[in-house]
């Protein structure tokens, strides 16, 4: 709704003295504005208060009443006037905000514990194919994983995905090379980690195989060696010896957030 303050001249003609301060307190709107009903009501209440006080001074009692988009002013001496309005009045349903609930929760590191309550590692934010990826180094890579093997009631430790590794020799012997630095390499009875001091280079390899690894909640064995010619942009790896607690974790492992 638009309350045209220029129409207050009507009030002056009727003998209602309204000071310029009233205009400063009224909310004014432009044609086409979407106006809240609460804003209209505040204008009505303020006008009624000001007109009443002015009426006392002039020995006249006046009141202001809403009539659709206008304000009807009626005084005890029989005089009356209308302050016309313009614009659109839209009333929106309003909900009730409740009280803010008190919540207490931990915000510390999320770690993996085994059944003996041994903290094995922090969880990792690096890309992973596993449900429980863990960090192996302070630099937060590469990423390994732990999984509960329910049938055998054991815990498997392996790569957090199943990366493909490449070899210069045609029988998958020697140092493995990897294209992605995020994942631990798990070959039969041996582990490797990407060498952080070497970047990736385009190399012609003579064999490749898929590393063992954990995807979702499943442990996957390493695939057999595949000979041939393979071009890959890769980096060499270095041997890695996991901590005994990771290799011998007590079933089952679980996640826990520290305080």
N, C-alpha and C positions, 0 to 999 in steps of 0.2 A: 504494500500500500504506500502511496506517496502523499505525505502531509505537506501541502503547499503552504509554507510559512507566510507567504505574501497575503494569504487569505485571512490572516489574523487582523487585517484592517476591519473585517466584519465585527470582530470583538470590540474594537475601539469605538466603532459607530454605535454599538449597543451600550456603550458606557462602561465597558469592562476594561480596566486598565491593566494591560499585560506588558511587563517590562521587556526590553531587548534581551535580557538574560534568559527568558523562556526559550527564545529561538536558539540560543546557544546550547540549550540542553536537549532540544528535540532532535530525534534522528530523522534526517531528510533522505529522500530517495529520488531516483530518476525514473521516468516512465519506462516500464518494461522490467524494472528490478524485481527479482524474486525476494519477497520480504517474509521474514518469520513472524508468526503470530505473536511471539513473545516481544518482538520489537514494537509491534503496533500497540500491544497492551501497555508497554512502558510509556509510550507517547500519550495514551489516554490517561493513564494515572497521573503523569506529570502535569498535563493540561488541567485536569480536574483539580489538582492541588493548587496550581497557580491561579486558576480562575476563582476558586473558592476564597483564597486569601485576598485577591483583588476585589471580590464582591463584598467582603467584610468591610474593606476600606471605603467602598462606595455605598454602603448600607443596602446591598443587594446580594441575594444568594443565587449563585449560578451553578449549573452542573453540566458535565460533558458526557455524552452517551454515544456509543458506536452505532452507526446505521450503515450496514454494509461497508463500503469503502470510505465513508465520510464520518465527520464528527458533528453531532447536533449539540449546540449550546443553548440551554434554556435557563432563564433567570426568573426570580420570584416576582419581578415587576411586570412580567408578561412578555418581555422581549425575548427574541431567540435569533439564532443564526446558524449557518452551516459552514463548516470548513471542509471543502470538497477534497477528495483524495483521488489519486490515479495510480496506475500500476497494477501489478498482479499479486494477490495474496495467496500464498500456498502454505498449507498446514501439513507438516510432516509428522508422522507418528514417532514419538521419542521413547526409547527404552529407559530403563533405570540402571545406572551403574552400581554394581555391588561393591562391597569392601574388598580391598586388596588382601588376598589370603597370605598368610605367613608361610613361606616355604624354606625348608632347610635341606640342602643337598650338597654333595661333595663336588669339588671342582678341580681335584688334583689329577695326576697322571692316571690313565687307564692302563692297567697292567694285567699280565697273565700269571695266574697262580696254579700250582698243581695241587693234588690231593693232600700233600704234606704242608700246604700253606707256604711253599717256597715261591718267592717272586722270581719268575723266570725272565721276563723282559717287558718293555713297554710296547704297547701296540703301535703300529706304523700308519702314517697317513699317505704313504706312497702307493702308487697303483698296485693293485693286488687282485688275484683270482681267488683268494682264500677267505674263509670266514674270520680267522684269527691271525692276521698278519702281525709280525713283530719286527722291531728294530734290532739290528745286530751291532751297530756301531754308533758312536756319538754323532756322526754326520747324517744319521737317519737313513742310510742305505748301505748295502742292499737290503732287501726285504726277504725275510724267511717266513715260515708259518708253522703252526702247530695244529694238529687235528686229533680228536678223540676217535679211535677205532673201536667202536662199540662191540663188534663181534669178538675180537681178541682181547678187549679191555686193555689196550695199549695206547700210547701217545706217539704219533708219528711226527718227526721233525724233518722238514724238507724246504724246497723252494716254495715261494708263495704264488707260483704260476708254473707253467711247463715250458720254459724258454728253449729255443733251439740253439745248440752250440755247434761251432765249426772247428775243424782241425786241418792243419797243414798236411798231416800224414793221411794216407788213404784208409787206415784201419781205426780211425778215431782214437789214436794214441797221442801222447804229448799234451801240450798246454791247450785247453779249450779257449775259443774266442766267442765273445757274445756281442749281440747288437744293442742290447738294452742293459743299462747299468743298474737297474733297480733290483734285479733278482739274484738270489743265491743260486749257484749251480750245484746240482746234486746228481752225481754219477754213481754207479755202483761202488759202494764202500769208499767214496771220496767226495769231498766238498771243495768248491772253489768260489771265490768272490771276484767281481770285476776289479781290475787294477785301476785305482783312482788316479794314478800318475800317467796313464796312457790314454790318449784320445782314440776315437774311432777312425779307421782308415779303410779304404776299399781294397780288399784282398781277394785273391783267387784261392779257394780252399779245395781240398781233395776229398773231404768226407764231412758228414754232419750226423747229429743224432739229437733226439729230444731229451732234455733233462727230466729226471723225476721231479715231481712237484705236487702241490695240493691245490685243487680247484674246488671251490665251494666247501663241501664237507667230505671230499673224497681224496684219497692218496693214490697217485698214479706212478707206476714204475717207469724208469727210463726206457726209451725205445732202443731197438738194435741199431748198430752202425749202418749208415748208408754211404757207399762210396760214389764218387762222381766229381764233377766240376761245379763249384758253387761260388758265385760272386756275392760278397756281403760286406757291408760297411760295419766293421766290428772292432773290438778292443780285446787284448789278451786278458787273462785272469790269473789269479795267484791262489795257491792252496790255502784252505781255511780249515781250522780245527774248531768245531763247536764246543761250547762248554759242556762238561759231563751232565750238568743239571738239565740241559736241553735234550740231550740224547737219552736220558734216563728219567724223564719226568713221570711222576706218579699219576696214573689214570684216576679220574678225569681231570683235565685242565679246565679253567674257567676264567672269565674276565671279572675284574674288580676295579672300581675307581677309588683312588686314595683320597683322604680328606683334603 
